[in-house]
Amino acid sequence: MIYGGIFYGVLPIDPLVSWESHLAGVLVGSYTAFNLAQKRKYG
């Protein structure tokens, strides 16, 4: 319930804001986080 605003703010409501840029940010952020976690695990 407390973190509901986070999920609400991820999806853009304003038609001038591109949802594709949000999707690209999620993909790049997930990829980066995964790679950094693997790097710290092995090195």
JOBELNOR-V340559 format. One line per field, one symbol per residue. psi: psi as a letter, one per 20 degrees, with the letter a starting at -180 (. if undefined). A space follows every 50 residues. Layout:
# JOBELNOR-V340559
psi = ???
This chain:
# JOBELNOR-V340559
psi = hhjhhghhigophpiipphhhgghggghgggggghhhhghgi.
